[in-house]
Amino acid sequence: MYSHQSGTDTPSMKTSDEVPGAIIDPPAVMTTSEVSRLLGVSPNTVTRWAREGRLPCRLTLGGHHRFERRVIEGIRESLNRAGTDGVALATSTGHAH
């Protein structure tokens, strides 16, 4: 769609800025790097935890891990309540990485 009012051939695009108070929901799935930032651990740790079954995930056709946002946020909340800052998932090995 092109803007005929402005006299330019620049496409007119709608953004969330045009709707006052619009809230854009985050995606329902998260990448490994997004999970690592949320939990405060490295992406390699997230991948290891996923492979070990400590973090529930799905694999894409390309072999990338995807995590459900509500599950990861629940884990983050439980870690915050426990006051461990991401170490609780590593306790089964006897030491944190």
N, CA, C and O atoms as a CHARMM CRD file, in Angstrom:
* protein
*
  388
    1    1 MET  N      0.84900  -1.15700   0.00000 PROA 1      0.00000
    2    1 MET  CA     0.00000   0.00000   0.00000 PROA 1      0.00000
    3    1 MET  C      0.90100   1.22900   0.00000 PROA 1      0.00000
    4    1 MET  O      1.83500   1.32300   0.79600 PROA 1      0.00000
    5    2 TYR  N      0.61800   2.16500  -0.89300 PROA 2      0.00000
    6    2 TYR  CA     1.40700   3.37300  -0.99200 PROA 2      0.00000
    7    2 TYR  C      0.59300   4.56500  -0.54100 PROA 2      0.00000
    8    2 TYR  O     -0.62500   4.59900  -0.71400 PROA 2      0.00000
    9    3 SER  N      1.25500   5.52300   0.02500 PROA 3      0.00000
   10    3 SER  CA     0.59900   6.71100   0.54600 PROA 3      0.00000
   11    3 SER  C      0.41300   7.71800  -0.57400 PROA 3      0.00000
   12    3 SER  O      1.38300   8.28300  -1.07800 PROA 3      0.00000
   13    4 HSD  N     -0.82100   7.94100  -0.95800 PROA 4      0.00000
   14    4 HSD  CA    -1.11400   8.91400  -2.01000 PROA 4      0.00000
   15    4 HSD  C     -1.23200  10.31000  -1.42500 PROA 4      0.00000
   16    4 HSD  O     -1.08900  11.29100  -2.15400 PROA 4      0.00000
   17    5 GLN  N     -1.48600  10.42400  -0.15000 PROA 5      0.00000
   18    5 GLN  CA    -1.62900  11.72700   0.48800 PROA 5      0.00000
   19    5 GLN  C     -0.30700  12.45900   0.56800 PROA 5      0.00000
   20    5 GLN  O     -0.26700  13.67900   0.41100 PROA 5      0.00000
   21    6 SER  N      0.75800  11.75000   0.80600 PROA 6      0.00000
   22    6 SER  CA     2.04900  12.41200   0.97100 PROA 6      0.00000
   23    6 SER  C      2.72700  12.70400  -0.35200 PROA 6      0.00000
   24    6 SER  O      3.69000  13.46900  -0.40100 PROA 6      0.00000
   25    7 GLY  N      2.22700  12.09600  -1.44100 PROA 7      0.00000
   26    7 GLY  CA     2.81200  12.32400  -2.74200 PROA 7      0.00000
   27    7 GLY  C      4.11500  11.57100  -2.95200 PROA 7      0.00000
   28    7 GLY  O      4.85800  11.87500  -3.88500 PROA 7      0.00000
   29    8 THR  N      4.40300  10.60300  -2.10600 PROA 8      0.00000
   30    8 THR  CA     5.61800   9.80900  -2.25800 PROA 8      0.00000
   31    8 THR  C      5.24800   8.39600  -2.61700 PROA 8      0.00000
   32    8 THR  O      4.08900   7.99300  -2.52000 PROA 8      0.00000
   33    9 ASP  N      6.22700   7.66300  -3.02500 PROA 9      0.00000
   34    9 ASP  CA     5.97300   6.24700  -3.32400 PROA 9      0.00000
   35    9 ASP  C      6.45600   5.35700  -2.19500 PROA 9      0.00000
   36    9 ASP  O      6.70700   4.16800  -2.39400 PROA 9      0.00000
   37   10 THR  N      6.58400   5.93200  -1.01400 PROA 10     0.00000
   38   10 THR  CA     6.98700   5.17500   0.16400 PROA 10     0.00000
   39   10 THR  C      5.79300   4.39200   0.69200 PROA 10     0.00000
   40   10 THR  O      4.71500   4.95800   0.87400 PROA 10     0.00000
   41   11 PRO  N      5.96900   3.10900   0.93900 PROA 11     0.00000
   42   11 PRO  CA     4.84200   2.32800   1.47300 PROA 11     0.00000
   43   11 PRO  C      4.39400   2.85700   2.83200 PROA 11     0.00000
   44   11 PRO  O      5.21100   3.24800   3.66500 PROA 11     0.00000
   45   12 SER  N      3.08900   2.86100   3.03300 PROA 12     0.00000
   46   12 SER  CA     2.53300   3.24800   4.32200 PROA 12     0.00000
   47   12 SER  C      2.42900   1.98700   5.16300 PROA 12     0.00000
   48   12 SER  O      1.72500   1.04800   4.79200 PROA 12     0.00000
   49   13 MET  N      3.12500   1.96100   6.29600 PROA 13     0.00000
   50   13 MET  CA     3.12700   0.76800   7.13800 PROA 13     0.00000
   51   13 MET  C      2.52000   1.08700   8.48000 PROA 13     0.00000
   52   13 MET  O      2.74800   2.15500   9.04800 PROA 13     0.00000
   53   14 LYS  N      1.75000   0.15400   8.97600 PROA 14     0.00000
   54   14 LYS  CA     1.17400   0.31200  10.30500 PROA 14     0.00000
   55   14 LYS  C      2.12800  -0.27400  11.32500 PROA 14     0.00000
   56   14 LYS  O      2.67800  -1.35800  11.13000 PROA 14     0.00000
   57   15 THR  N      2.31900   0.44800  12.40700 PROA 15     0.00000
   58   15 THR  CA     3.16700  -0.03500  13.48500 PROA 15     0.00000
   59   15 THR  C      2.36800  -0.02300  14.76700 PROA 15     0.00000
   60   15 THR  O      1.25500   0.50000  14.81900 PROA 15     0.00000
   61   16 SER  N      2.93700  -0.59500  15.78500 PROA 16     0.00000
   62   16 SER  CA     2.25700  -0.61000  17.07400 PROA 16     0.00000
   63   16 SER  C      2.16700   0.79100  17.65700 PROA 16     0.00000
   64   16 SER  O      1.35800   1.03900  18.55100 PROA 16     0.00000
   65   17 ASP  N      3.00600   1.73000  17.15000 PROA 17     0.00000
   66   17 ASP  CA     2.97100   3.11100  17.63500 PROA 17     0.00000
   67   17 ASP  C      1.67600   3.81500  17.25200 PROA 17     0.00000
   68   17 ASP  O      1.29100   4.79800  17.88400 PROA 17     0.00000
   69   18 GLU  N      1.00400   3.31700  16.22100 PROA 18     0.00000
   70   18 GLU  CA    -0.21300   3.96000  15.74900 PROA 18     0.00000
   71   18 GLU  C     -1.41500   3.63700  16.62100 PROA 18     0.00000
   72   18 GLU  O     -2.44000   4.31400  16.53500 PROA 18     0.00000
   73   19 VAL  N     -1.30500   2.61900  17.45200 PROA 19     0.00000
   74   19 VAL  CA    -2.40800   2.23000  18.32500 PROA 19     0.00000
   75   19 VAL  C     -2.00400   2.55700  19.75400 PROA 19     0.00000
   76   19 VAL  O     -1.20200   1.84500  20.35800 PROA 19     0.00000
   77   20 PRO  N     -2.56700   3.64900  20.29900 PROA 20     0.00000
   78   20 PRO  CA    -2.17400   4.02300  21.66400 PROA 20     0.00000
   79   20 PRO  C     -2.50900   2.92700  22.66700 PROA 20     0.00000
   80   20 PRO  O     -3.61000   2.37600  22.66500 PROA 20     0.00000
   81   21 GLY  N     -1.54800   2.62500  23.51600 PROA 21     0.00000
   82   21 GLY  CA    -1.77400   1.64400  24.57300 PROA 21     0.00000
   83   21 GLY  C     -1.77000   0.20500  24.11100 PROA 21     0.00000
   84   21 GLY  O     -2.10900  -0.69300  24.88200 PROA 21     0.00000
   85   22 ALA  N     -1.38500  -0.03800  22.83900 PROA 22     0.00000
   86   22 ALA  CA    -1.37500  -1.41200  22.33500 PROA 22     0.00000
   87   22 ALA  C     -0.27400  -2.19800  23.02300 PROA 22     0.00000
   88   22 ALA  O      0.85000  -1.71700  23.16300 PROA 22     0.00000
   89   23 ILE  N     -0.59900  -3.39500  23.44600 PROA 23     0.00000
   90   23 ILE  CA     0.37200  -4.27300  24.08500 PROA 23     0.00000
   91   23 ILE  C      0.63200  -5.42400  23.13900 PROA 23     0.00000
   92   23 ILE  O     -0.28700  -6.13600  22.73200 PROA 23     0.00000
   93   24 ILE  N      1.88800  -5.59400  22.79700 PROA 24     0.00000
   94   24 ILE  CA     2.25400  -6.69200  21.90000 PROA 24     0.00000
   95   24 ILE  C      2.74700  -7.83500  22.76000 PROA 24     0.00000
   96   24 ILE  O      3.72900  -7.69600  23.48800 PROA 24     0.00000
   97   25 ASP  N      2.06400  -8.97000  22.67600 PROA 25     0.00000
   98   25 ASP  CA     2.43800 -10.14500  23.45800 PROA 25     0.00000
   99   25 ASP  C      3.73100 -10.73900  22.90500 PROA 25     0.00000
  100   25 ASP  O      3.91800 -10.78200  21.68900 PROA 25     0.00000
  101   26 PRO  N      4.62000 -11.19400  23.77800 PROA 26     0.00000
  102   26 PRO  CA     5.83400 -11.86400  23.30100 PROA 26     0.00000
  103   26 PRO  C      5.46100 -13.21400  22.69200 PROA 26     0.00000
  104   26 PRO  O      4.40800 -13.76900  23.00800 PROA 26     0.00000
  105   27 PRO  N      6.31400 -13.74000  21.82900 PROA 27     0.00000
  106   27 PRO  CA     6.03600 -15.04800  21.23000 PROA 27     0.00000
  107   27 PRO  C      5.89200 -16.12300  22.30000 PROA 27     0.00000
  108   27 PRO  O      6.46500 -16.01300  23.38300 PROA 27     0.00000
  109   28 ALA  N      5.13000 -17.15000  21.99200 PROA 28     0.00000
  110   28 ALA  CA     4.88000 -18.22500  22.94600 PROA 28     0.00000
  111   28 ALA  C      6.07900 -19.14900  23.10800 PROA 28     0.00000
  112   28 ALA  O      6.15600 -19.89900  24.08100 PROA 28     0.00000
  113   29 VAL  N      7.01200 -19.10300  22.16800 PROA 29     0.00000
  114   29 VAL  CA     8.20700 -19.93300  22.25400 PROA 29     0.00000
  115   29 VAL  C      9.44500 -19.05100  22.31500 PROA 29     0.00000
  116   29 VAL  O      9.45500 -17.91700  21.83600 PROA 29     0.00000
  117   30 MET  N     10.48700 -19.60800  22.91900 PROA 30     0.00000
  118   30 MET  CA    11.72900 -18.85700  23.09800 PROA 30     0.00000
  119   30 MET  C     12.90300 -19.63800  22.51700 PROA 30     0.00000
  120   30 MET  O     12.88500 -20.86700  22.45300 PROA 30     0.00000
  121   31 THR  N     13.92500 -18.89200  22.09500 PROA 31     0.00000
  122   31 THR  CA    15.15500 -19.51200  21.60500 PROA 31     0.00000
  123   31 THR  C     16.09000 -19.79800  22.78200 PROA 31     0.00000
  124   31 THR  O     15.84300 -19.37000  23.90900 PROA 31     0.00000
  125   32 THR  N     17.14900 -20.51900  22.49900 PROA 32     0.00000
  126   32 THR  CA    18.14100 -20.83400  23.52400 PROA 32     0.00000
  127   32 THR  C     18.74900 -19.56200  24.11500 PROA 32     0.00000
  128   32 THR  O     18.92100 -19.46800  25.33000 PROA 32     0.00000
  129   33 SER  N     19.07100 -18.59500  23.27600 PROA 33     0.00000
  130   33 SER  CA    19.69000 -17.36400  23.78500 PROA 33     0.00000
  131   33 SER  C     18.71500 -16.55500  24.62800 PROA 33     0.00000
  132   33 SER  O     19.11700 -15.94100  25.61600 PROA 33     0.00000
  133   34 GLU  N     17.43500 -16.54700  24.25200 PROA 34     0.00000
  134   34 GLU  CA    16.43800 -15.84100  25.06000 PROA 34     0.00000
  135   34 GLU  C     16.29500 -16.49600  26.43700 PROA 34     0.00000
  136   34 GLU  O     16.19900 -15.80300  27.45000 PROA 34     0.00000
  137   35 VAL  N     16.28100 -17.81500  26.47000 PROA 35     0.00000
  138   35 VAL  CA    16.17200 -18.54200  27.73600 PROA 35     0.00000
  139   35 VAL  C     17.41000 -18.27900  28.59500 PROA 35     0.00000
  140   35 VAL  O     17.30500 -18.10400  29.80900 PROA 35     0.00000
  141   36 SER  N     18.56900 -18.25200  27.96400 PROA 36     0.00000
  142   36 SER  CA    19.79800 -18.02600  28.73100 PROA 36     0.00000
  143   36 SER  C     19.79000 -16.64700  29.38600 PROA 36     0.00000
  144   36 SER  O     20.21600 -16.50600  30.53300 PROA 36     0.00000
  145   37 ARG  N     19.31200 -15.63200  28.67000 PROA 37     0.00000
  146   37 ARG  CA    19.22700 -14.29200  29.26400 PROA 37     0.00000
  147   37 ARG  C     18.22300 -14.25900  30.40300 PROA 37     0.00000
  148   37 ARG  O     18.46100 -13.62300  31.43000 PROA 37     0.00000
  149   38 LEU  N     17.11000 -14.93900  30.22400 PROA 38     0.00000
  150   38 LEU  CA    16.06900 -14.93100  31.24600 PROA 38     0.00000
  151   38 LEU  C     16.51400 -15.65600  32.52400 PROA 38     0.00000
  152   38 LEU  O     16.20300 -15.21700  33.63100 PROA 38     0.00000
  153   39 LEU  N     17.23900 -16.75900  32.36300 PROA 39     0.00000
  154   39 LEU  CA    17.66600 -17.54100  33.52100 PROA 39     0.00000
  155   39 LEU  C     19.03400 -17.12300  34.05100 PROA 39     0.00000
  156   39 LEU  O     19.43200 -17.54700  35.13600 PROA 39     0.00000
  157   40 GLY  N     19.75500 -16.29800  33.29800 PROA 40     0.00000
  158   40 GLY  CA    21.05500 -15.83000  33.76400 PROA 40     0.00000
  159   40 GLY  C     22.16000 -16.86400  33.66000 PROA 40     0.00000
  160   40 GLY  O     23.07000 -16.89300  34.48800 PROA 40     0.00000
  161   41 VAL  N     22.08200 -17.71300  32.64400 PROA 41     0.00000
  162   41 VAL  CA    23.11800 -18.72600  32.40100 PROA 41     0.00000
  163   41 VAL  C     23.55200 -18.61800  30.94100 PROA 41     0.00000
  164   41 VAL  O     22.93100 -17.89600  30.16200 PROA 41     0.00000
  165   42 SER  N     24.60100 -19.32400  30.57000 PROA 42     0.00000
  166   42 SER  CA    25.08100 -19.26300  29.19000 PROA 42     0.00000
  167   42 SER  C     24.17700 -20.08000  28.26100 PROA 42     0.00000
  168   42 SER  O     23.49000 -20.99500  28.71300 PROA 42     0.00000
  169   43 PRO  N     24.17600 -19.75000  26.95700 PROA 43     0.00000
  170   43 PRO  CA    23.41500 -20.55300  25.99200 PROA 43     0.00000
  171   43 PRO  C     23.85800 -22.01600  25.97900 PROA 43     0.00000
  172   43 PRO  O     23.03600 -22.90900  25.77700 PROA 43     0.00000
  173   44 ASN  N     25.15100 -22.26600  26.19300 PROA 44     0.00000
  174   44 ASN  CA    25.63600 -23.65900  26.24100 PROA 44     0.00000
  175   44 ASN  C     25.01600 -24.41900  27.40700 PROA 44     0.00000
  176   44 ASN  O     24.71200 -25.60600  27.28700 PROA 44     0.00000
  177   45 THR  N     24.82900 -23.73800  28.53400 PROA 45     0.00000
  178   45 THR  CA    24.19700 -24.36900  29.69700 PROA 45     0.00000
  179   45 THR  C     22.75100 -24.71300  29.38600 PROA 45     0.00000
  180   45 THR  O     22.28200 -25.79600  29.73700 PROA 45     0.00000
  181   46 VAL  N     22.04000 -23.80400  28.73000 PROA 46     0.00000
  182   46 VAL  CA    20.64400 -24.06400  28.35900 PROA 46     0.00000
  183   46 VAL  C     20.56800 -25.27100  27.44300 PROA 46     0.00000
  184   46 VAL  O     19.72000 -26.14300  27.63200 PROA 46     0.00000
  185   47 THR  N     21.44800 -25.32900  26.45000 PROA 47     0.00000
  186   47 THR  CA    21.45600 -26.46800  25.51800 PROA 47     0.00000
  187   47 THR  C     21.75500 -27.77200  26.25700 PROA 47     0.00000
  188   47 THR  O     21.10900 -28.79000  26.00800 PROA 47     0.00000
  189   48 ARG  N     22.72400 -27.74300  27.15700 PROA 48     0.00000
  190   48 ARG  CA    23.05900 -28.94600  27.92600 PROA 48     0.00000
  191   48 ARG  C     21.87200 -29.38600  28.77700 PROA 48     0.00000
  192   48 ARG  O     21.52800 -30.56800  28.80200 PROA 48     0.00000
  193   49 TRP  N     21.24000 -28.42900  29.48200 PROA 49     0.00000
  194   49 TRP  CA    20.08100 -28.76800  30.30600 PROA 49     0.00000
  195   49 TRP  C     18.95100 -29.35200  29.45700 PROA 49     0.00000
  196   49 TRP  O     18.25200 -30.26600  29.89600 PROA 49     0.00000
  197   50 ALA  N     18.77100 -28.83000  28.24900 PROA 50     0.00000
  198   50 ALA  CA    17.72500 -29.35100  27.36100 PROA 50     0.00000
  199   50 ALA  C     18.04700 -30.78200  26.94400 PROA 50     0.00000
  200   50 ALA  O     17.17400 -31.64900  26.96500 PROA 50     0.00000
  201   51 ARG  N     19.28700 -31.02700  26.56800 PROA 51     0.00000
  202   51 ARG  CA    19.69100 -32.38400  26.15500 PROA 51     0.00000
  203   51 ARG  C     19.58800 -33.38200  27.29900 PROA 51     0.00000
  204   51 ARG  O     19.28600 -34.55600  27.08300 PROA 51     0.00000
  205   52 GLU  N     19.84200 -32.91000  28.51900 PROA 52     0.00000
  206   52 GLU  CA    19.77300 -33.78500  29.69900 PROA 52     0.00000
  207   52 GLU  C     18.34500 -33.94800  30.21200 PROA 52     0.00000
  208   52 GLU  O     18.10900 -34.73200  31.13100 PROA 52     0.00000
  209   53 GLY  N     17.39200 -33.22200  29.63700 PROA 53     0.00000
  210   53 GLY  CA    16.00100 -33.31900  30.05700 PROA 53     0.00000
  211   53 GLY  C     15.63900 -32.41900  31.22700 PROA 53     0.00000
  212   53 GLY  O     14.53700 -32.52500  31.76500 PROA 53     0.00000
  213   54 ARG  N     16.53800 -31.54100  31.62800 PROA 54     0.00000
  214   54 ARG  CA    16.26200 -30.63400  32.75300 PROA 54     0.00000
  215   54 ARG  C     15.34300 -29.48100  32.34900 PROA 54     0.00000
  216   54 ARG  O     14.60500 -28.94600  33.17600 PROA 54     0.00000
  217   55 LEU  N     15.39700 -29.10300  31.06800 PROA 55     0.00000
  218   55 LEU  CA    14.50200 -28.06700  30.53300 PROA 55     0.00000
  219   55 LEU  C     13.66800 -28.69400  29.42900 PROA 55     0.00000
  220   55 LEU  O     14.21800 -29.18800  28.44400 PROA 55     0.00000
  221   56 PRO  N     12.35000 -28.68100  29.57800 PROA 56     0.00000
  222   56 PRO  CA    11.51200 -29.23800  28.51600 PROA 56     0.00000
  223   56 PRO  C     11.59300 -28.36500  27.27300 PROA 56     0.00000
  224   56 PRO  O     11.55100 -27.13800  27.35900 PROA 56     0.00000
  225   57 CYS  N     11.71100 -29.01300  26.11000 PROA 57     0.00000
  226   57 CYS  CA    11.82000 -28.25100  24.87000 PROA 57     0.00000
  227   57 CYS  C     11.33600 -29.08500  23.69200 PROA 57     0.00000
  228   57 CYS  O     11.04200 -30.27400  23.81000 PROA 57     0.00000
  229   58 ARG  N     11.26600 -28.40900  22.55600 PROA 58     0.00000
  230   58 ARG  CA    10.98800 -29.07100  21.28000 PROA 58     0.00000
  231   58 ARG  C     12.14700 -28.76500  20.34900 PROA 58     0.00000
  232   58 ARG  O     12.80400 -27.73500  20.49300 PROA 58     0.00000
  233   59 LEU  N     12.40000 -29.64100  19.40700 PROA 59     0.00000
  234   59 LEU  CA    13.42400 -29.39700  18.40400 PROA 59     0.00000
  235   59 LEU  C     12.76800 -28.96400  17.10400 PROA 59     0.00000
  236   59 LEU  O     11.74800 -29.51900  16.69400 PROA 59     0.00000
  237   60 THR  N     13.36500 -27.96400  16.45700 PROA 60     0.00000
  238   60 THR  CA    12.88700 -27.55100  15.14200 PROA 60     0.00000
  239   60 THR  C     13.38400 -28.56100  14.11100 PROA 60     0.00000
  240   60 THR  O     14.19300 -29.43000  14.43400 PROA 60     0.00000
  241   61 LEU  N     12.91100 -28.45100  12.89000 PROA 61     0.00000
  242   61 LEU  CA    13.39800 -29.33800  11.84400 PROA 61     0.00000
  243   61 LEU  C     14.89300 -29.15400  11.62500 PROA 61     0.00000
  244   61 LEU  O     15.58000 -30.08600  11.20700 PROA 61     0.00000
  245   62 GLY  N     15.39600 -27.96800  11.90300 PROA 62     0.00000
  246   62 GLY  CA    16.82200 -27.69400  11.76300 PROA 62     0.00000
  247   62 GLY  C     17.64500 -28.11200  12.96500 PROA 62     0.00000
  248   62 GLY  O     18.86200 -27.92700  12.96900 PROA 62     0.00000
  249   63 GLY  N     17.00900 -28.67300  13.99200 PROA 63     0.00000
  250   63 GLY  CA    17.72700 -29.15500  15.15900 PROA 63     0.00000
  251   63 GLY  C     17.93200 -28.13300  16.26600 PROA 63     0.00000
  252   63 GLY  O     18.71200 -28.36500  17.19000 PROA 63     0.00000
  253   64 HSD  N     17.22900 -26.99000  16.17800 PROA 64     0.00000
  254   64 HSD  CA    17.34600 -25.96400  17.21300 PROA 64     0.00000
  255   64 HSD  C     16.31700 -26.19900  18.30900 PROA 64     0.00000
  256   64 HSD  O     15.20300 -26.65000  18.04100 PROA 64     0.00000
  257   65 HSD  N     16.69300 -25.89500  19.53100 PROA 65     0.00000
  258   65 HSD  CA    15.78300 -26.05800  20.66700 PROA 65     0.00000
  259   65 HSD  C     14.83600 -24.86400  20.75800 PROA 65     0.00000
  260   65 HSD  O     15.24600 -23.72000  20.56400 PROA 65     0.00000
  261   66 ARG  N     13.57700 -25.13900  21.05200 PROA 66     0.00000
  262   66 ARG  CA    12.58000 -24.09400  21.30700 PROA 66     0.00000
  263   66 ARG  C     11.89200 -24.43800  22.61800 PROA 66     0.00000
  264   66 ARG  O     11.56400 -25.59300  22.89000 PROA 66     0.00000
  265   67 PHE  N     11.68600 -23.41100  23.41700 PROA 67     0.00000
  266   67 PHE  CA    11.16600 -23.57400  24.76800 PROA 67     0.00000
  267   67 PHE  C      9.87700 -22.78800  24.92000 PROA 67     0.00000
  268   67 PHE  O      9.76200 -21.67200  24.41500 PROA 67     0.00000
  269   68 GLU  N      8.90100 -23.37000  25.61900 PROA 68     0.00000
  270   68 GLU  CA     7.64200 -22.66300  25.86400 PROA 68     0.00000
  271   68 GLU  C      7.87500 -21.56500  26.89600 PROA 68     0.00000
  272   68 GLU  O      8.39000 -21.81700  27.98500 PROA 68     0.00000
  273   69 ARG  N      7.49000 -20.35000  26.53800 PROA 69     0.00000
  274   69 ARG  CA     7.71400 -19.19100  27.39900 PROA 69     0.00000
  275   69 ARG  C      7.10600 -19.38000  28.78300 PROA 69     0.00000
  276   69 ARG  O      7.74700 -19.06300  29.78500 PROA 69     0.00000
  277   70 ARG  N      5.87400 -19.89400  28.85500 PROA 70     0.00000
  278   70 ARG  CA     5.21500 -20.02500  30.16600 PROA 70     0.00000
  279   70 ARG  C      5.94900 -21.00900  31.06200 PROA 70     0.00000
  280   70 ARG  O      5.98900 -20.81700  32.27700 PROA 70     0.00000
  281   71 VAL  N      6.52900 -22.05200  30.49200 PROA 71     0.00000
  282   71 VAL  CA     7.28500 -23.03000  31.27300 PROA 71     0.00000
  283   71 VAL  C      8.58200 -22.40300  31.78400 PROA 71     0.00000
  284   71 VAL  O      8.92700 -22.56000  32.95500 PROA 71     0.00000
  285   72 ILE  N      9.29600 -21.69900  30.91600 PROA 72     0.00000
  286   72 ILE  CA    10.56000 -21.07900  31.30100 PROA 72     0.00000
  287   72 ILE  C     10.32000 -19.98500  32.33600 PROA 72     0.00000
  288   72 ILE  O     11.08800 -19.85800  33.28900 PROA 72     0.00000
  289   73 GLU  N      9.27500 -19.20500  32.16100 PROA 73     0.00000
  290   73 GLU  CA     8.97200 -18.16600  33.15100 PROA 73     0.00000
  291   73 GLU  C      8.59700 -18.78500  34.49500 PROA 73     0.00000
  292   73 GLU  O      8.91500 -18.22800  35.54500 PROA 73     0.00000
  293   74 GLY  N      7.92900 -19.92300  34.46600 PROA 74     0.00000
  294   74 GLY  CA     7.62400 -20.64300  35.70900 PROA 74     0.00000
  295   74 GLY  C      8.88600 -21.12800  36.39900 PROA 74     0.00000
  296   74 GLY  O      9.00300 -21.05100  37.62200 PROA 74     0.00000
  297   75 ILE  N      9.82800 -21.62900  35.61500 PROA 75     0.00000
  298   75 ILE  CA    11.10900 -22.07500  36.17200 PROA 75     0.00000
  299   75 ILE  C     11.85300 -20.88400  36.75900 PROA 75     0.00000
  300   75 ILE  O     12.42400 -20.98200  37.84600 PROA 75     0.00000
  301   76 ARG  N     11.85000 -19.76400  36.05000 PROA 76     0.00000
  302   76 ARG  CA    12.51900 -18.56300  36.55900 PROA 76     0.00000
  303   76 ARG  C     11.91200 -18.12100  37.87700 PROA 76     0.00000
  304   76 ARG  O     12.63600 -17.76600  38.80800 PROA 76     0.00000
  305   77 GLU  N     10.58400 -18.14100  37.96600 PROA 77     0.00000
  306   77 GLU  CA     9.91000 -17.75400  39.21000 PROA 77     0.00000
  307   77 GLU  C     10.28600 -18.68700  40.35500 PROA 77     0.00000
  308   77 GLU  O     10.53600 -18.23100  41.47100 PROA 77     0.00000
  309   78 SER  N     10.32800 -19.98700  40.08500 PROA 78     0.00000
  310   78 SER  CA    10.68400 -20.92600  41.14800 PROA 78     0.00000
  311   78 SER  C     12.13300 -20.73900  41.57400 PROA 78     0.00000
  312   78 SER  O     12.45500 -20.89200  42.75200 PROA 78     0.00000
  313   79 LEU  N     13.01300 -20.40800  40.62600 PROA 79     0.00000
  314   79 LEU  CA    14.41300 -20.13600  40.97900 PROA 79     0.00000
  315   79 LEU  C     14.52000 -18.86200  41.80100 PROA 79     0.00000
  316   79 LEU  O     15.30500 -18.79900  42.74700 PROA 79     0.00000
  317   80 ASN  N     13.74400 -17.85300  41.45400 PROA 80     0.00000
  318   80 ASN  CA    13.76000 -16.60200  42.21600 PROA 80     0.00000
  319   80 ASN  C     13.25800 -16.82200  43.63100 PROA 80     0.00000
  320   80 ASN  O     13.80100 -16.26400  44.58400 PROA 80     0.00000
  321   81 ARG  N     12.20900 -17.64300  43.76800 PROA 81     0.00000
  322   81 ARG  CA    11.68500 -17.93300  45.10500 PROA 81     0.00000
  323   81 ARG  C     12.70300 -18.69600  45.94100 PROA 81     0.00000
  324   81 ARG  O     12.82700 -18.48300  47.14700 PROA 81     0.00000
  325   82 ALA  N     13.43300 -19.59500  45.27000 PROA 82     0.00000
  326   82 ALA  CA    14.43600 -20.39100  45.98100 PROA 82     0.00000
  327   82 ALA  C     15.69800 -19.58200  46.24500 PROA 82     0.00000
  328   82 ALA  O     16.51500 -19.96100  47.08400 PROA 82     0.00000
  329   83 GLY  N     15.86400 -18.46400  45.53000 PROA 83     0.00000
  330   83 GLY  CA    17.02800 -17.61200  45.72500 PROA 83     0.00000
  331   83 GLY  C     18.32100 -18.21200  45.23500 PROA 83     0.00000
  332   83 GLY  O     19.38400 -17.92900  45.78600 PROA 83     0.00000
  333   84 THR  N     18.24800 -19.04600  44.19500 PROA 84     0.00000
  334   84 THR  CA    19.44300 -19.73000  43.72400 PROA 84     0.00000
  335   84 THR  C     20.02900 -19.13700  42.45300 PROA 84     0.00000
  336   84 THR  O     21.13700 -19.50800  42.06600 PROA 84     0.00000
  337   85 ASP  N     19.32700 -18.23300  41.79600 PROA 85     0.00000
  338   85 ASP  CA    19.82000 -17.58400  40.57200 PROA 85     0.00000
  339   85 ASP  C     20.29900 -18.56000  39.50700 PROA 85     0.00000
  340   85 ASP  O     21.37600 -18.36600  38.94300 PROA 85     0.00000
  341   86 GLY  N     19.54400 -19.58300  39.22300 PROA 86     0.00000
  342   86 GLY  CA    19.86200 -20.48300  38.13300 PROA 86     0.00000
  343   86 GLY  C     20.68700 -21.69300  38.49800 PROA 86     0.00000
  344   86 GLY  O     20.98100 -22.50500  37.62000 PROA 86     0.00000
  345   87 VAL  N     21.07400 -21.85600  39.74000 PROA 87     0.00000
  346   87 VAL  CA    21.93000 -22.96700  40.12400 PROA 87     0.00000
  347   87 VAL  C     21.12500 -24.22900  40.42400 PROA 87     0.00000
  348   87 VAL  O     21.66800 -25.33200  40.35400 PROA 87     0.00000
  349   88 ALA  N     19.85400 -24.09000  40.75500 PROA 88     0.00000
  350   88 ALA  CA    19.04300 -25.22800  41.18000 PROA 88     0.00000
  351   88 ALA  C     18.96600 -26.32900  40.13400 PROA 88     0.00000
  352   88 ALA  O     18.91200 -27.50700  40.49000 PROA 88     0.00000
  353   89 LEU  N     18.96100 -25.97500  38.84900 PROA 89     0.00000
  354   89 LEU  CA    18.85800 -26.99800  37.81700 PROA 89     0.00000
  355   89 LEU  C     20.13200 -27.81800  37.70100 PROA 89     0.00000
  356   89 LEU  O     20.10600 -28.91000  37.13300 PROA 89     0.00000
  357   90 ALA  N     21.22900 -27.33000  38.21800 PROA 90     0.00000
  358   90 ALA  CA    22.50200 -28.03800  38.09900 PROA 90     0.00000
  359   90 ALA  C     22.79600 -28.91400  39.32200 PROA 90     0.00000
  360   90 ALA  O     23.84600 -29.55500  39.36300 PROA 90     0.00000
  361   91 THR  N     21.92300 -28.96100  40.29700 PROA 91     0.00000
  362   91 THR  CA    22.23300 -29.64800  41.54300 PROA 91     0.00000
  363   91 THR  C     22.30600 -31.16500  41.42500 PROA 91     0.00000
  364   91 THR  O     22.94700 -31.80500  42.25800 PROA 91     0.00000
  365   92 SER  N     21.67400 -31.75700  40.42500 PROA 92     0.00000
  366   92 SER  CA    21.69200 -33.21600  40.34900 PROA 92     0.00000
  367   92 SER  C     23.08400 -33.74100  40.01600 PROA 92     0.00000
  368   92 SER  O     23.35500 -34.91600  40.26000 PROA 92     0.00000
  369   93 THR  N     23.96600 -32.92900  39.47500 PROA 93     0.00000
  370   93 THR  CA    25.31700 -33.38700  39.19200 PROA 93     0.00000
  371   93 THR  C     26.24700 -33.17800  40.38400 PROA 93     0.00000
  372   93 THR  O     27.39200 -33.63000  40.38400 PROA 93     0.00000
  373   94 GLY  N     25.72600 -32.47600  41.41000 PROA 94     0.00000
  374   94 GLY  CA    26.51900 -32.25900  42.60000 PROA 94     0.00000
  375   94 GLY  C     27.29300 -30.96600  42.58300 PROA 94     0.00000
  376   94 GLY  O     27.85100 -30.55900  43.60200 PROA 94     0.00000
  377   95 HSD  N     27.33400 -30.30900  41.42500 PROA 95     0.00000
  378   95 HSD  CA    28.02400 -29.01900  41.34600 PROA 95     0.00000
  379   95 HSD  C     27.41500 -28.17400  40.24100 PROA 95     0.00000
  380   95 HSD  O     26.85100 -28.70300  39.28300 PROA 95     0.00000
  381   96 ALA  N     27.52900 -26.88700  40.37600 PROA 96     0.00000
  382   96 ALA  CA    26.99600 -25.95900  39.37900 PROA 96     0.00000
  383   96 ALA  C     28.06600 -25.62400  38.35800 PROA 96     0.00000
  384   96 ALA  O     29.25200 -25.54800  38.67900 PROA 96     0.00000
  385   97 HSD  N     27.62800 -25.42400  37.12600 PROA 97     0.00000
  386   97 HSD  CA    28.57300 -25.04000  36.04500 PROA 97     0.00000
  387   97 HSD  C     28.39600 -23.58800  35.73600 PROA 97     0.00000
  388   97 HSD  O     29.08300 -23.05400  34.86500 PROA 97     0.00000
